Amino acid sequence: MKARAGKNHPDYLKAAAQVAELQRQFQAARTSTVRRVETEYKEAVNRQAMLQKAVAENKAEFDKMNARSFQYQSLKREADADRSLYDELVRKIREAGINSAFQNSSIRIADAALPGLNPVYPNTRMNLMLALLLSTLLAVGAAVMSDVLDNSIRDPEQAARCWEPR
């Protein structure tokens, strides 16, 4: 437009004013965009810092909870062991109570048991008497059997009887 109409032409001045206005608007938009980008950048940096801080806090809290979890598991195992020991002791106390109830019954020991003065077995006196009795019976039985089975002739009359005709 400048080359065709000239510098002072109203259309040129109008177009130049529009260009100047557009450049001013462009510059204003550019400046506002730069400010907005800088502001967003600063906010992003701040947000990143806050998120890093939150992550660090959450990590520390997680580590603390993890340590507490291990401690809890250890204490739980110890409590379970103590509980089983307690239950076993309660069971033994009950058994002891039952046993003491049986021991406190109406039966009681009057005198302590002592060994006898004479041995119970072997009874030497009775064995000797039985041996004498049995040997006597055996001797009498042997004498009777010996007399019954004896075929010998003892006197002359017996010999005469054995040779007599029948």
SVG drawing of the C-alpha trace seen along z (x, -y; Angstrom):
<svg xmlns="http://www.w3.org/2000/svg" viewBox="-14 -12 28 195">
<polyline fill="none" stroke="black" stroke-width="0.4" points="0.0,0.0 2.9,-2.4 4.5,-1.8 1.2,-2.2 -0.6,-4.9 2.1,-6.7 3.0,-7.4 0.3,-9.9 -2.6,-8.1 -5.6,-7.6 -5.8,-3.9 -2.2,-3.5 -2.5,-5.4 -5.5,-3.3 -3.6,0.0 -0.5,-1.3 -2.6,-2.0 -4.2,1.4 -0.7,3.0 0.5,0.9 -2.6,1.9 -2.1,5.6 1.6,5.3 0.6,3.8 -2.0,6.5 0.5,9.1 3.1,7.6 0.5,7.5 -0.6,11.1 3.0,12.1 3.7,10.3 0.7,11.8 1.5,15.2 5.0,15.0 3.7,13.9 1.1,16.6 3.8,19.2 6.2,17.9 3.4,18.0 2.4,21.6 6.0,22.6 6.4,21.2 3.2,22.9 4.4,26.2 7.8,25.8 5.9,25.1 3.6,28.0 6.5,30.3 8.3,29.2 5.1,29.8 4.6,33.2 8.2,34.2 7.7,33.1 4.4,35.1 6.1,38.2 9.0,37.9 6.5,37.6 4.4,40.5 7.6,42.6 8.7,41.8 5.2,42.6 5.2,45.9 8.6,46.8 7.4,46.0 4.3,48.1 6.4,50.9 8.6,50.9 5.6,50.8 4.1,53.7 7.3,55.8 7.1,54.8 3.4,55.7 4.1,59.1 6.8,59.7 4.6,58.6 1.7,60.6 3.8,63.8 5.1,63.1 1.5,62.5 0.3,65.7 3.2,67.6 2.4,66.0 -1.3,66.8 -0.6,70.5 1.7,70.6 -1.0,68.9 -3.6,71.4 -1.3,74.3 -0.7,72.9 -4.4,72.5 -5.0,76.1 -2.3,77.4 -3.7,75.3 -7.1,76.8 -5.6,80.3 -3.8,79.6 -7.1,78.4 -8.8,81.6 -5.9,83.7 -5.9,81.9 -9.7,82.5 -9.0,86.2 -6.2,86.1 -8.3,84.4 -10.9,87.1 -11.9,89.2 -9.1,91.7 -5.8,91.0 -2.8,93.0 -2.7,94.0 0.8,95.4 3.7,95.7 4.2,99.1 7.2,101.0 8.7,104.3 7.9,107.4 10.3,108.8 10.3,112.3 10.4,113.1 7.1,114.2 8.7,116.7 10.3,119.2 8.6,120.5 11.4,122.8 9.4,124.4 6.4,125.4 8.7,126.7 10.6,128.9 7.3,130.3 6.0,131.0 9.2,132.7 9.2,134.9 5.5,135.9 6.0,136.6 9.2,138.5 7.5,140.6 4.6,141.4 6.9,142.2 9.0,144.5 5.9,146.3 4.6,146.7 8.0,148.0 8.1,150.5 4.6,151.8 5.3,152.1 8.6,153.8 6.8,156.3 4.1,156.9 6.4,157.4 8.9,159.6 8.7,163.2 11.4,164.6 10.6,167.4 11.1,166.4 10.4,169.5 10.3,173.3 6.6,173.5 6.2,171.1 8.5,173.3 6.4,176.3 3.2,174.6 4.7,173.5 5.7,177.1 2.5,178.9 0.3,180.2 -2.8,178.3"/>
</svg>
